[in-house]
Amino acid sequence: MKAALYARVSTEDQEREGTSLQSQEKACLKKASELGYEVPDGYLLKEVYSGLTLDRPRLTQLRQWVRNKEIDAVVLYSTDRLSRDPVHLLLLVEELDKAKVALIFVTEPMDNSMEGQLLSFVRGWASKLEAIKIKERTVRGRRERALSGKLPAGSHARLYGYTYIRGNGIGEGIRYVNEEEAKWVREMYRWLIEERLSTDAITYRLRDLSVPTPSGKGYWIRSTVLKILRNPAYCGKTYAFTCTYGEPTHRLKPNVKRKNTGIIWRPKEEWIEIPGATPSIISEDIFNAAQERLEENRKMATRNSKNEYLLHGHIYCARCGRAFWGAPGIKPRNGKQYRYPFYHCSGKSKKVTPVRCDNRQHNAERLERLVWTEIEKVLSQPEMVFQELERRRVEQKTNPWERDLERITIQLENRQKQKRRVWKAFEITGDEETFRKDITLLQEEVQALEKEKVELKNRIEGNEQFEFDIDNLKKACELVVSNLKGLGFEEKRLTLQALQIRVLVDGDCITIQGAVPLQVGQVVNAESGLNLPARHRGRISEVGRPGPSGPLSRSGLPPRRAEE
């Protein structure tokens, strides 16, 4: 008999410590073994999410296994790991009971009688009440701490340019100037005001000077510099409870359900000022001058020349996994300059990484025309779409990608060990020719493995994020069929969202994934039970139509063309 394990914690701190999730996993594996259940690879689900919601990616995957009758039992540490909401708990218990899937808890027996369900409801109600009380006590304690003149504990108390002293005693719970970092803060403001450098130019200068980052690792990025230049704490003004969190208005990846990560600014009258908590590094006049300069830079920025990019949020690099950005371009022709929009990998920008991605850019109009043409072809024949979706839903099987990813990770670790052995051999023998040959071969193998790793991560991520929604697909089909040539920009964007379109770019090769097969009549292998990716891979011709398409492979890609 096959069982799935589910472990959950509510905070990132618990996840990083690893103790809670690891202890749950160990106890659940022991319980499953005692009862004679087998736990196959890939059937251990762990996540960091609130127990007051059902909108959890790993829980959604677990419920899908239950509906598909892929498992015989679900093992958890306790009822509050499944849900802290009593209504949600009863809903999940009923769902498993109908599917004849056993629900096993390590710390308590599960009784499906009326008395047992009542007891579960009471336990769930108590867990929910406790969670609400913990949240209320935490907020109240942080507020009282701020009113007493000390910074609320947490990562926000630490700030570049300062040393934060933890505690509640005299001289504790406040920041002190760290002169080694503070001198760079003053330099940033000077570069902005006196030398009139842009935020990007300041970022690049910090990199060139090898200035340590706030985290002490990685490299400077534009958003970190901008936060420093906009924070009034540097002129001695410290505020608490300035914002709360909610659903983000913009997502880097569409249709990805996450916890509340969007910042919602509170009205200024609700802010709590903490005088004396942060000594000033710059004067208030310098800070105000910096804000005026930032506003001037914002108005003059070329990115404010807006273009509409149909594939924004749906197009990614197949080489490094980063999102593609839309940007306006200028192309000289016959002594004149013509503006044209294009897409390029964000990994080519120094704002993102000093190690630039070598993927090519594409003319936005041609690429959008290619993608939309393929979508129209399929949606104009909705009966074939639904037949294919139903066939895939019936045939969906557990994918081996997690095991493949683990295998590639082990292989990469082995290559690193081999590199160290090659270096050691070179130090002993001094044979430079053999050394160069071996290192070159290892680097080629590592690059191939890294590329395969990115592809697998994209597939796993897409499988976790996709939700099968037949109603939205039907509406999209009806919308396109009724008005194939009259759809506006927003209507097309809604269609892309409904179809879960994801475009991967690898040089001249374009891969289109989605909830529907984007090549009617073409044999498409479903990569997972829910993601149902469909592929189109071909070269963009001069008129924007796809060239000969064929199955995906790691070799035989068409030659790269010159940058457009």
N, C-alpha and C positions, 0 to 999 in steps of 0.2 A: 504494500500500500504506500502511496506517495503523499507526502505532507509538504506544506509550505510554511516557512517561519516568517513572522513579522515582528520587527522591533522598532520602537519609536522613542525619540526624545524631543523636547520642545525648544531647546535653545542651542545656538551654535557653540556655546562654551562647552556644553555636555558632549557635543559631537567631537570637538577638538580634543577634549580630555580622553574620549574614547571609552571610559570606564563603564558608563551606563549601557551603551549599545553593546559593548563586548560582553558584559555580564549577562544581559538579556539573551544574547546569541548563545552563549555557553549553556545557560540553564534550559533554553528551548531545545537545543540539540540533544541534551541529556534526556529530557522528557520524551522527545520523539523516539529516541533509541530505546528507552524503557518500554514504550508502548508498541514497539515493533514497526515504526514508520520509517520509510526511506526518504531522505531529503536530497533530491538531485541537485547538481550544480545549477545555479541560477534561480533557485527557489528560496533563497534567503533574502528577504526584503528589509532594508534598514533606511530610515529617513529622519530628518529633523523637521518636524512640523507640529503645529498646535493640535491638540486632541479635541478641540472644540469645533472642528470643521471636518466634513467628509471630502473636501476638495484637496486631496493629497495624492500626488503622482503614484507612489508605491502602493497605497491602499487601492487606488483605481486599478492598478495592474492585478492586485490580489483578487479583487471582485470580478475582474474579467476571467481569471483562471477558474473561479468558482462557477461563473455562468457557463463556461466552456466545458465544465466537468473534467478539468485536467488534474485535479487534486482530490484526495479523499479526506484530508484534514488540514486545519489551520492551527498552528501552535503559537501562543503568545505568552508573555511573562505574567500579565495580569489584565483585568478588564479595562483599566484606565489606559493601558497601552493601545487598546483597540479604539476607544473613544472615551472622552470625558463628558460627553453629552448623553444623558440617559435615553432620549428619544432616538438619537443616532445609533446608540448601542443596541436598542431593541430592533431597530430596522436592520442592522447588520446581522444580528442573531437570527432573525426571521429569514433573511436572504440565504444564509448558510444552511438553515434547517430545511428550506424548500429544495435546495440543491443536494440535500443529503450529504453535506460535508460536515464532518465532526469539528467542533470548536473546543480546543483544549487550552486551558490556562495552567501555568506552572504552579502558581501560588494559591489557587482556589479551584474547587470543582465547578463544572458548568452543568446546571440542572435546567432542562427545557420544560419542566412542569410549570404550571401557573405560579406556584409559590417561588420557584426558581427564577422565573422572569421578573416577578415582583422584586425579589431580592436584588437582581441585576439592575433593575431600574433605580432602586434606592441607592445602590452603590454608585451608579453613574451620576445620579443627582448630587450625591455627596462629593464626587470627584469634580464635577462642574462647579459646584459652590466653592470648593477649596481653590480651584484655579482662579475664579473671579476674586476671591478674597486675597490670594497671593498678589495678583496684579494690583488691586486697590491699595494693599499695604505697601507695595514697592513704590507706587507713584506718590503716595502720601509721605513716605520716608524721604524720597528724593526731593520733594518740595520743601519739607521742613529743613533739610540739610542746606538747600539753596538759600532759604530765608535766614539761616544762621551764619551766612557769609562763607560757606564752603561749597566747592564744586561738587555736583552730584557724581558719584562714583561711576566709572565706566570708561570706555575707550575715548569718549568725547572729552574727557578731562585732560588727556595727553594731547599736546599741541607742539608742533615744530617750533623751535626757538626757546622752548621752556622745559623745565624739569618739574614734573608733578609729584608732590609728596603726599602719599596716601595717609589716611587716618582721620581721627576726629578731635585730636588734641590741639593745643596751642601751636600755631605755625604749621599745622597739617591740613590737608584737604585744599591746598592752594598751589599755584604755580610760582616758580622762580625762574629768572632769566638764565638761559644756558648760552653763555657768550659765544661759544664755538658755533652754534647754530644761528644765534641772533644776528651775527655779523652778515650772514647770507640773506637773512630776511631784510635787513637794511639795504643791502646791495640790490635785491630784487625791486624794492620800491624806488631806489635811485635810478636803476636802469629804465624803469617804466616812466618816471617823471622827467629826469634830466636828459637821458639819452633817447627817450621816446621810443623804446623798443616795444615790439608787440609781445603778447604772452608767449607765442611760439618761439620768438627769438630769445626770450629769457630762458625758456625751457632748454633750447639747444645750447645756450651758453653754459648753463649749469651742468649739462652733460659733458661739454668740452672741458670744463674745469674739474671734472670728476668730483663734484660736490656730493657728499653722502646724502641719500634720500631720507625722508622721515622714517621709513621702515628699516633703513640700513642695508637694503638689498634692492636689486632691480635698477631702474633708471628713472629719471624725472619724466613726468608726463604733464601735458598742458593743464588738465583738471586740477592736479595737485598745486601747481603754481597759482592758478586762478583762485583757489580756495584761500591761499595765503594772502593774496592781494585784496581779497574782499572781506576778510575777517576783521571785525572791529576790535577783537580782543587784543590785537597788536598795538592799538593806541590806548589800551587800558580799560576798555568797555567790555564787560563780561555779562552775558545773558544766558539764562536757562529757560527751558520749556518754550523755545522759539518755534518748534515745529512738531508735527506728529507724522505718522506714517499711514499710508493707504494704498489703494491700487495705483500702480504707475500709469501715467497718461501715455507714455511712449515705452515700447518694449524693443530691445535689440532684436529679439526673436519673436515673431508674432505667434499668438495662440499658446504661449507658454504660461502655464498657471503656476504662480509662485506665491509666497507669502507677501504681505504688504511691504513693498520696497519703495513706493513712491513717496516723496517728501511733500507734505502739505504744511505750508507756513501758517502759523497762528497769527491772529491780529496782534499788532505791537503792544496794545494795552494788556495783553495776557502774558507778556514776557516778564520774567523776574530778573532784575539786575542784581549782580553779586559784586558790590564794590570791594576793591582791594584784593580780589581773588586772582587777578592777572596784572602784573606790573607792565607798564608800557615799554615797547621797544622803539616805536616811532611816535611822533607827535600827532595830534588830531588833525592839524593843518596838512601834514604830509598824507595822512590817510584820505582826507577829503579830496586832495589834489589827485591822488591815485584813482579814486572812483570816477572823477571827471575824465581822466585820461582813458580809463577803461571804456567809458561810455562813448568817447570819441572813436576809439578803436572799433567798437561794436558797430557803429554807424557806417564806418568806412570799410568794413570787412567785405571781401568779394563774395563770401558765402551768402550775403544778403541779396544777391542777384538770384532770385528764386526761380527754379525750374521744377516742373512736376515730374517726379521719377516714379513710374508705375511699379517698378519692382523693388522699391525701397522696403527693407525689412524681409524680403523674400529671396535675396540673392547673396550667395556666399562663395568663398574661395575654396576650391577642392584641394588646394595644396597646403594652405596653412590653417584653414578652418575659420578665418575671420570673415566679417561681413564685407560686402562690396559697398562702396559709397558712390552716390551720384554726384557729379560735379560739372559745372559749366566749363567749356573749353573754347579755345580760339585757334583757328586753323587758317594760315595764310594761303591765298590762291589768287593768281593773276594780279598781284600787287594789292589785293584787298584782304581784310581779315573777316572771317566768318565765324560766328559763335555756334557751337554745337555741344549738346550735353553728352556725357559719357559716364560709364561705370568703371571704377578701378578698385582693386583690393585695398582695404584700409591698411594692410600690412606693408604697402609701399610708402606709407606716410611716416615721416620722422616723428610725427606727433604720437604715433602708436608704438613704434619699435625702432631702435637703431639698426636692426638687422632686417633689411627690406626684402619683401616677398618678390619673386621673379615672375609672378603671373601677369598676363598682359591685360590692358584695358580694352573696353569695347564701346563702340558707338551705341548710345542709349536707344535711339530710335530703331536701329536695326535689330538690336537684341530684344526690345519690347515687342516689335512686330513678329519676330520669330516665335516667342513664347505665346503671345496671344493667338497667333494663327493655329498653333497646336491645340490650344484650349478650345477654340471654336470648332475644330474638326471633331473633337470628341463629344462636346456638349450638344452638337447638332444631331447626334444620334444617341439620345438618352437611354433607349432601351438596351443598347449594348453596354452602356456604362453600368447600369444596375445589374445586368446579368453577370458581368465580370466581378463587380463588388460582392455579389452574393456568393459566387464561386470561390473567391478568395477567403471570404469569411468562413466558409465551411471547411476549406482546406488549410486554414492557418495552423501553423505548428510553432513550437518553441524554437527560437532561433539560437544558433551557436555562437553569436558574436561576442558574448561576454567571455566565453572560453578562448575564442580567437584573440581577443584583446589581452587576456592574461598571458597567452602564449607569446604574443609579440613583445609584451613588456619584459618577459623573462629573456627573450632573445636579445633585446636591446641591452639589458643588464650584462648578458654574456659578452656582447660586442665591446662594452666598456672595459670588462675584465681583459679581453683580448688586447685592447689598445694599451692597457697598462703593461701587459706582458711584452708587447712589441717594443714599447719605450724602454723597458728594463733590458731587453735583449740588445737594443741599440747602444745603451750606455755601456754594456759589457763588451760588445764586439766592435762597435763603431762602423758597422756595415751600412752606409747611408743608402746605397742602391736598394738593398733588400728592405730597409726600413721604409723608404718612400713607397715602394711597391705594396707592402703589406698595409700601410696606413691608408693609401688610396683605395684599396679594395675594401677595407673595413668601412671607410667613409661612405662609399657607394652603397654598401649593404645597410648601413644605418639610415641613409636617406630614403632608401626603398621601404624600410620598416617603418620609419616615421610617417611616410606618406600613407602607408596601409593603415597605420594607427589612427590617423586623422579621419580616413574614410570610415573605419569601424565606429569611431566615436560619433560621427555624424549620423550613421545609421541607427546606433543605439539611442541617441538623443531624439531623433525623429520618431522612433518607435515609442518612446516614453511620452512624447508630447502630443502625439496625434490622438484625436478622439473621433470615433466613427459617428457621423451625424448625417443620416440618410435624408432627413427633412431639409437640411440646408443644401445638400447636393441637389435635391429635386428642384428647390427654388432657383438655384444657380442655373440648372439646365433650362428651366422654363424661361428665366430672364434672358438668357443668351439666345435661345431658339426664337423667342418672340421678337427680338430686336437685335439681330446679329451685328448690324453695321451702325446702330444708333446709340450704343452704350457710351456714356460719358466716363471721364476719368474716375470719379468716385464709385460709379457702378462697377467698373472693371476692378478697382481695388477691393471692393466687397466680394466680388467673385473669386479673386485670388485667395482671399482670406477663407472663404467658405470651402474652397477646394484644397486648402492646406498646401499651396504651391511653394516649392523650394527649388531654386535654380542654383546649380553648382557649376562653376566655371573653372576649367582647367585648360589654359591656353585657348586654342580654337575649339575645344570640345565643350559642348554645353549639355549638361544633364538636368532634366526636368523631373522632379519628384512631386508626387501629389496623391490625393485620395482617389484619383481616377486614372485609368490607363490612358496615357497621352499619345499612344500610337494605336489607333483602332486596327485590329487584325494582327498586330504584332504580338509575338509570344513574349510575355513579360513575366518574370519570376517574382512572385510576391516575396519581399524580403522579410516580412513579419506579418503577424496576424492582424495588427491594427493599422500599421503605417501604410501598407499597400502602396509602396512607392512605384511610380511608373517612370520609365526612363526614355529620354530622347537624347541621343548623342550624335552630333553631326557637326560639320564645319559650317560656319556662317559664310555664305557666298556673298558676292559683291552686291547683290540686290536684296540681301537680308533673308534669303531662304536657306533652310538647312540642306546641307549636302547629303551624301549617302550616309545612312545611319546603320548601326550594327550593334552587336552586343558589347558590353563594357569589357575592357581588358586592361591590363597594366602595361601593355606594350602596343606598338603599332599605332600610336597616336599620330594624327596628321601633323606635318611640319608647322612650326610657329610662323606666323606672318609678322610683318613689320607693324609696329604700333600705329594705330589709327589716330 
